[in-house]
Amino acid sequence: MRRTWRVVVVTAVALLAVPAAAAPAAPVATVEPGVQRLLPRPVAAVATGRSPFTLTEDSGIVARGAARPVAEYLADLLRPATGYRLPITGGRPGRGDIVLDLGRGKAPEGHAAEGYRLVTDERAATISADTPAGLFNGVQTLRQLLPAWVESGRRVDGPWRAQAAEISDYPRFGYRGVMLDVARSYLTVAEVKRYIDTAVLFKVNTLHLHLTDDQAWRIAITQPRDNPSGLDYGALTRVGSLGGADRYANGTPLGTGPAIRGSYTQRDYSEIVAHARSRFVTVVPEIDGPGHTNAALASIPKLNPDGVTKPMNNTADVGYSTLDANSPVTYEFLRTVLGQIAKLTPGPYLHIGGDEALVTGHDNYLTYLRTLLPEVAALGKLPMGWNEYAAVDLPPGAVIHFWRGATLADTLKQVARGAKVVMSPAGTTYLDQKYDPSSPIGLSWACRNACDFDRYYDWEPVRDGLTESDVIGVAGPLWSETIRGLAQAEWLSHPRLASIAEIGWTQRSARDLTDFTARLASLGSRLTIAGVNFRPSPAVAWTTDIDAPDQRARTLRGEVARFTAPTAATPTAVLDHGDGTTANATVTPTTPAGPLAAPGLWKVTAAEHRYARPGTYRATLTITTPTGVATTRFTIRTHP
């Protein structure tokens, strides 16, 4: 890995000039990782000017007791790219070690739950926190101080340096979430786990899983011993999982093909929950009702008043289904379903939906909620629901998930009774919306025309009568009507999820769109190297990072470098061999381009060049991309 520099001269004023989301980005200097690039922006972070921290083959990770699982995560993160052993010990720290210092009073005062301190210098990198969750947050920051190539799944030459810095940090809100709709189109267990692993880079700590809807039922429910009505719960996945959002009601296809089918066994679901927990992510399961229930009504006849199953509906239609609010069978069914889900989910919340119950009838809707809420309490959980459910009196601690409405009147009424709020206003948080009208996937009912990262950054969750203590956090829902698999989910999510995550983490007074856009520029390299798909916004001057290892050869040939450049246009490369000769090199993408995947990782292949005499040569590689020119130097030793 080599330090990369743009040869474009950029003034401080130019670095602060951020184009609108629809405008092409101007070239910007590649900046070494440092506190000025961290996402989300920390509460306090200063570069000390001391010698940087350097991770070497002799480095280890010092962690004791409850800090050890975080150390194991960190080691697994760093070992592939560095090739270092990074042993985990409980002994005395040495030079070049990473120290995870866990104990009372280690975090910033008043922020024990998730706060941390991070100090890097030539001696060590020390993360201090009161809790393992705080250490984990500090790890994400240290991760971003190291070069982007640390995300590589294969070995990369160093040096592995982190800027000398002192950071004191904690979140604004305790709930920083993303929602995956696996009902309209399924994601595998591995895909959900992979999505979690990317989201935690931005300090996301909550995963809301939308498990059921009109189109499909994705979670297995086992047949209970106590089953008075003889309901066939196995049919929920045997029948209900076979649906998906394939088309609009008028027959127009949705997405790039049919929705993906599938379901989770309870073991699958437990695997997701365990993986999330290992990343300090709380899972919030949603069983939607009384509307959005056609898949259940199509699976179990006795849930219907006439005892006849409804037909499956593979369109994107909603608002036409309802559970019977006056039937004891409905609550018998929900008691079983929610009881099993609650047992599998250690988090505090059960999300019961409550949105778009258009055919339930107002009185029946109130009856449904008033009957169901005590059932949730009996399971030891706090209810969470879309803001329509604020029409009934909620227990203290219940969470209103605000997504749409002309007024917050019902929400404010329940907040006065002790309810809390998670903000997901559709027009600024729904990750399924098109970036612009040309986006090949996504919907556009909530956000039209310009729906890039800047729109998702430039809003405030504490508003319209809410106070800071009323709002527990923010979340970005990713509905899946048009999504087919993880790569498309990533493309719609990133970089907009980073915007929402910063709103959840960073204090309002410290947020600035110009500053955020500048920090976003280097995220492209990190995601590219990690193999995460994303949309390279034209408003961001994405930086280029080059990996050009030293070589020992009399004849230079084949691959000499890899570099990041999120663009569909093929960059160019010129190689100065260091012996007075220069030649064009061949640039090829490592992955094919497409409307949902512009290649971001490229390789440089040199034509055969034989050095006339043995020696040590300093070669210079110059890469030209749509956002500027980047150069790096590497050594070729031709001694016999």
VEXFI-431141 format. One record per residue (C-alpha): x, y, z. Coordinates in steps of 0.1 Angstrom, whole numbers, padded with zeros to 4 digits, always signed. Example, Ala and Ser with C-alpha at 12.3 -4.5 7.8 and 13.67 -1.06 7.14 Angstrom:
2
+0123-0045+0078 +0137-0011+0071 
# end
This chain:
640
+0000+0000+0000 +0013+0034-0009 +0003+0069+0003 -0017+0084-0025 -0018+0121-0035 -0037+0141-0060 -0015+0163-0081 -0044+0187-0085 -0038+0218-0064 -0068+0225-0042 -0073+0255-0020 -0090+0255+0014 -0119+0274-0002 -0123+0247-0029 -0124+0220-0002 -0154+0238+0014 -0173+0243-0019 -0197+0214-0021 -0218+0211-0052 -0255+0204-0051 -0264+0167-0054 -0273+0169-0090 -0241+0187-0100 -0208+0170-0110 -0182+0170-0083 -0150+0190-0086 -0116+0173-0081 -0105+0172-0045 -0072+0162-0029 -0069+0127-0015 -0065+0131+0023 -0048+0106+0045 -0073+0090+0070 -0076+0112+0100 -0100+0129+0124 -0112+0152+0096 -0127+0122+0077 -0145+0103+0105 -0181+0093+0100 -0202+0099+0120 -0185+0131+0132 -0173+0127+0168 -0181+0150+0197 -0145+0160+0201 -0115+0149+0180 -0082+0165+0176 -0050+0156+0158 -0022+0159+0183 +0007+0163+0159 +0026+0135+0175 +0041+0105+0156 +0014+0082+0143 +0004+0049+0157 +0018+0021+0135 +0004-0015+0135 +0032-0040+0128 +0037-0077+0127 +0047-0075+0164 +0015-0058+0174 -0011-0074+0196 -0044-0066+0211 -0046-0062+0249 -0080-0070+0264 -0093-0085+0296 -0126-0100+0307 -0157-0086+0289 -0135-0067+0265 -0122-0099+0249 -0151-0105+0224 -0146-0070+0210 -0109-0078+0207 -0117-0110+0188 -0139-0089+0164 -0111-0064+0159 -0085-0091+0152 -0108-0108+0127 -0113-0074+0110 -0075-0066+0108 -0059-0099+0101 -0069-0105+0065 -0055-0072+0051 -0024-0069+0073 -0015-0106+0074 -0005-0101+0111 -0012-0126+0138 -0024-0099+0163 -0025-0122+0193 -0050-0112+0221 -0035-0111+0255 -0043-0098+0290 -0008-0087+0298 +0011-0055+0299 +0007-0034+0267 +0038-0030+0244 +0047-0006+0217 +0024-0009+0187 -0004-0027+0206 -0041-0019+0205 -0054-0016+0241 -0091-0021+0249 -0094-0006+0283 -0128-0015+0299 -0139-0001+0333 -0161+0022+0352 -0154+0059+0346 -0135+0053+0314 -0161+0068+0290 -0169+0105+0288 -0188+0115+0320 -0226+0108+0317 -0222+0086+0286 -0213+0053+0300 -0237+0032+0278 -0220+0038+0245 -0194+0065+0249 -0156+0059+0245 -0123+0076+0244 -0096+0069+0218 -0059+0079+0220 -0035+0071+0192 +0002+0078+0192 +0035+0062+0185 +0032+0040+0216 -0002+0025+0213 -0039+0029+0202 -0060+0029+0234 -0098+0027+0234 -0114+0033+0268 -0150+0027+0277 -0174+0017+0305 -0191-0010+0284 -0182-0034+0256 -0206-0015+0234 -0185+0017+0239 -0154-0002+0230 -0170-0015+0199 -0179+0021+0189 -0143+0031+0194 -0132+0002+0172 -0152+0016+0144 -0134+0049+0148 -0100+0033+0149 -0109+0013+0118 -0115+0046+0100 -0082+0061+0111 -0064+0033+0094 -0059+0032+0056 -0090+0022+0036 -0071-0010+0025 -0076-0024+0060 -0111-0034+0046 -0094-0058+0021 -0101-0095+0023 -0067-0103+0010 -0032-0093+0022 -0020-0058+0014 +0014-0043+0020 +0016-0016+0047 +0024+0007+0064 -0006+0005+0087 -0006+0039+0103 -0032+0059+0122 -0030+0096+0128 -0020+0106+0163 -0053+0118+0179 -0073+0122+0210 -0111+0115+0207 -0139+0118+0232 -0172+0106+0217 -0207+0095+0225 -0241+0094+0206 -0268+0119+0206 -0295+0092+0204 -0295+0056+0218 -0315+0042+0189 -0298+0044+0155 -0314+0020+0132 -0321+0006+0098 -0351-0015+0088 -0349-0044+0063 -0382-0054+0047 -0376-0091+0040 -0414-0097+0034 -0417-0081-0001 -0384-0097-0012 -0363-0121+0008 -0327-0117+0020 -0308-0148+0031 -0293-0151+0066 -0258-0145+0051 -0270-0114+0033 -0286-0099+0065 -0255-0106+0084 -0234-0090+0058 -0257-0059+0058 -0252-0057+0096 -0215-0058+0092 -0215-0028+0069 -0240-0008+0090 -0220-0009+0122 -0192+0010+0104 -0215+0040+0108 -0223+0031+0144 -0258+0018+0136 -0270-0002+0166 -0305-0014+0158 -0319-0037+0131 -0356-0036+0126 -0368-0067+0106 -0401-0064+0088 -0409-0101+0088 -0445-0102+0076 -0468-0083+0052 -0495-0088+0026 -0470-0104+0002 -0453-0129+0024 -0447-0144+0058 -0410-0150+0064 -0406-0165+0099 -0415-0200+0109 -0438-0205+0139 -0438-0239+0155 -0470-0257+0163 -0478-0250+0200 -0490-0276+0225 -0518-0253+0235 -0537-0248+0202 -0575-0245+0210 -0585-0236+0175 -0563-0261+0158 -0545-0235+0137 -0519-0248+0112 -0490-0225+0120 -0467-0245+0096 -0488-0231+0067 -0474-0196+0074 -0442-0205+0058 -0454-0235+0037 -0479-0212+0019 -0472-0177+0031 -0435-0176+0023 -0441-0183-0014 -0452-0148-0021 -0434-0116-0030 -0439-0082-0046 -0435-0091-0083 -0455-0063-0100 -0478-0034-0095 -0515-0040-0095 -0518-0030-0132 -0494-0057-0141 -0462-0036-0146 -0432-0056-0133 -0414-0044-0102 -0377-0044-0099 -0352-0062-0122 -0371-0095-0119 -0395-0115-0096 -0392-0110-0059 -0370-0135-0041 -0388-0161-0021 -0377-0178+0011 -0383-0180+0049 -0363-0182+0081 -0365-0212+0104 -0363-0202+0141 -0327-0213+0141 -0320-0190+0111 -0336-0161+0130 -0316-0169+0161 -0285-0169+0140 -0293-0134+0128 -0301-0122+0163 -0268-0137+0177 -0247-0121+0149 -0264-0088+0155 -0258-0091+0192 -0221-0098+0186 -0220-0064+0168 -0239-0047+0196 -0270-0044+0173 -0304-0049+0188 -0330-0067+0166 -0365-0053+0166 -0389-0078+0150 -0421-0066+0134 -0453-0087+0130 -0475-0062+0112 -0512-0060+0119 -0542-0057+0117 -0535-0046+0081 -0507-0059+0059 -0518-0094+0069 -0529-0111+0036 -0501-0137+0037 -0514-0149+0071 -0550-0148+0059 -0540-0169+0028 -0522-0194+0050 -0546-0201+0079 -0584-0203+0070 -0596-0198+0105 -0582-0163+0106 -0609-0153+0082 -0644-0147+0094 -0658-0170+0067 -0632-0197+0073 -0619-0195+0037 -0583-0186+0029 -0576-0155+0009 -0557-0157-0023 -0521-0148-0023 -0514-0114-0039 -0480-0109-0054 -0486-0072-0063 -0473-0043-0043 -0509-0034-0032 -0515-0026+0005 -0545-0015+0026 -0569-0042+0015 -0564-0068+0043 -0572-0070+0080 -0573-0094+0109 -0607-0097+0126 -0605-0075+0156 -0635-0091+0172 -0625-0128+0168 -0608-0146+0197 -0589-0167+0171 -0570-0135+0161 -0556-0130+0196 -0549-0167+0201 -0529-0166+0169 -0510-0134+0179 -0504-0147+0214 -0486-0177+0199 -0467-0158+0172 -0456-0129+0194 -0448-0153+0222 -0424-0173+0201 -0408-0142+0185 -0404-0126+0219 -0386-0157+0233 -0362-0156+0204 -0354-0119+0206 -0336-0105+0237 -0342-0069+0228 -0367-0047+0246 -0392-0041+0218 -0418-0059+0197 -0429-0039+0167 -0467-0046+0161 -0471-0025+0129 -0504-0007+0130 -0500+0012+0097 -0524+0015+0068 -0552-0006+0083 -0576+0010+0057 -0604-0016+0058 -0603-0024+0095 -0627+0003+0106 -0618+0028+0133 -0636+0012+0162 -0622-0022+0153 -0587-0008+0149 -0589+0006+0185 -0603-0027+0197 -0574-0046+0181 -0547-0024+0197 -0564-0023+0231 -0565-0060+0232 -0530-0066+0218 -0511-0041+0239 -0515-0060+0272 -0504-0092+0254 -0471-0075+0245 -0467-0063+0281 -0473-0098+0294 -0443-0110+0273 -0421-0085+0291 -0417-0063+0260 -0424-0027+0251 -0446-0022+0221 -0434-0003+0191 -0457+0006+0162 -0460+0030+0133 -0474+0063+0143 -0511+0054+0134 -0511+0033+0166 -0508+0065+0187 -0546+0067+0182 -0549+0046+0214 -0534+0053+0248 -0500+0037+0250 -0482+0025+0281 -0451+0045+0293 -0420+0035+0273 -0440+0025+0243 -0423+0036+0211 -0441+0055+0183 -0423+0050+0150 -0432+0081+0131 -0432+0078+0093 -0459+0099+0078 -0486+0124+0089 -0497+0160+0085 -0496+0165+0122 -0479+0150+0153 -0510+0157+0174 -0516+0120+0184 -0479+0114+0189 -0476+0144+0212 -0506+0133+0232 -0490+0099+0238 -0456+0114+0245 -0472+0134+0273 -0482+0100+0288 -0446+0087+0286 -0443+0073+0251 -0411+0078+0231 -0405+0084+0194 -0383+0070+0167 -0382+0093+0137 -0384+0079+0102 -0401+0106+0081 -0405+0089+0047 -0393+0118+0026 -0359+0120+0043 -0353+0085+0056 -0369+0059+0033 -0339+0042+0017 -0361+0025-0010 -0368+0058-0028 -0351+0065-0061 -0321+0087-0060 -0335+0105-0091 -0360+0097-0118 -0333+0077-0137 -0327+0052-0109 -0334+0017-0123 -0349+0005-0090 -0367+0022-0061 -0400+0039-0056 -0407+0077-0057 -0440+0083-0038 -0422+0098-0007 -0393+0115-0023 -0392+0128-0059 -0365+0140-0082 -0335+0148-0059 -0332+0122-0031 -0295+0119-0027 -0275+0118+0006 -0278+0155+0011 -0316+0154+0014 -0312+0125+0039 -0288+0146+0059 -0305+0179+0060 -0334+0174+0084 -0339+0175+0121 -0357+0147+0142 -0366+0169+0172 -0393+0191+0158 -0430+0201+0159 -0433+0201+0196 -0411+0172+0204 -0382+0177+0229 -0348+0160+0229 -0358+0136+0256 -0390+0126+0237 -0370+0112+0207 -0349+0081+0213 -0335+0079+0178 -0338+0077+0141 -0341+0049+0115 -0338+0044+0078 -0364+0019+0065 -0355-0001+0034 -0387-0014+0018 -0380-0041-0008 -0407-0039-0034 -0380-0033-0061 -0350-0049-0044 -0336-0082-0055 -0308-0094-0033 -0281-0078-0012 -0262-0059-0039 -0294-0039-0047 -0302-0034-0010 -0267-0019-0006 -0270+0003-0037 -0301+0019-0024 -0287+0022+0012 -0253+0036+0006 -0243+0064+0011 -0277+0076+0024 -0275+0054+0055 -0244+0072+0065 -0264+0105+0064 -0291+0090+0087 -0265+0075+0110 -0248+0108+0115 -0281+0124+0124 -0285+0097+0150 -0250+0100+0164 -0238+0136+0160 -0250+0166+0180 -0272+0189+0160 -0249+0219+0165 -0220+0199+0150 -0237+0188+0118 -0229+0205+0086 -0237+0193+0051 -0205+0209+0035 -0183+0192+0061 -0202+0159+0058 -0198+0159+0020 -0161+0163+0023 -0159+0135+0048 -0180+0113+0026 -0155+0115-0002 -0132+0088+0013 -0159+0065+0022 -0161+0053-0014 -0127+0037-0012 -0135+0019+0021 -0168+0005+0008 -0152-0005-0025 -0123-0024-0009 -0148-0041+0014 -0168-0053-0016 -0199-0033-0006 -0221-0020-0034 -0231+0017-0033 -0242+0045-0056 -0213+0069-0063 -0232+0102-0061 -0220+0127-0087 -0220+0153-0059 -0191+0137-0041 -0155+0141-0052 -0147+0104-0044 -0110+0100-0036 -0087+0074-0051 -0065+0050-0030 -0037+0030-0047 -0022-0002-0036 +0011-0006-0055 +0034-0031-0037 +0072-0031-0041 +0085-0058-0064 +0116-0078-0069 +0121-0087-0106 +0144-0080-0135 +0114-0079-0158 +0083-0060-0148 +0051-0075-0161 +0015-0082-0151 -0005-0066-0123 +0014-0039-0106 -0014-0021-0087 -0050-0019-0076 -0069+0014-0070 -0103+0027-0061 -0123+0049-0083 -0161+0047-0082 -0168+0055-0118 -0183+0038-0149 -0157+0056-0171 -0125+0037-0174 -0096+0056-0158 -0061+0057-0174 -0027+0048-0160 +0008+0059-0170 +0038+0041-0155 +0072+0057-0152 +0095+0028-0147 +0121+0048-0129 +0148+0042-0155 +0140+0070-0178 +0112+0052-0197 +0075+0056-0195 +0046+0036-0209 +0008+0035-0207 -0006+0007-0185 -0038-0012-0189 -0067-0005-0165 -0094-0031-0161 -0123-0034-0135 -0122-0062-0111 -0160-0064-0113 -0182-0057-0144 -0201-0024-0147 -0239-0021-0147 -0267+0003-0140 -0266-0009-0104 -0229-0014-0100 -0203+0010-0113 -0169-0007-0109 -0150+0009-0081 -0119-0014-0078 -0096-0015-0107 -0063-0032-0115 -0033-0019-0134 -0014-0043-0157 +0020-0033-0170 +0033-0042-0204 +0065-0062-0202 +0095-0040-0194 +0130-0054-0188 +0155-0033-0169 +0189-0030-0186 +0210-0035-0155 +0205-0046-0119 +0196-0020-0094 +0169-0004-0073 +0144+0018-0092 +0116+0041-0080 +0086+0037-0103 +0058+0062-0104 +0022+0053-0113 -0001+0081-0123 -0039+0074-0124 -0063+0098-0141 -0100+0095-0131 -0131+0117-0136 -0123+0134-0103 -0087+0141-0108 -0051+0127-0110 -0036+0105-0083 +0000+0093-0081 +0020+0068-0061 +0055+0055-0060 +0068+0020-0055 +0102+0002-0056 +0115-0023-0081 +0146-0042-0071 +0163-0060-0100 +0193-0074-0082 +0202-0109-0094 
# end
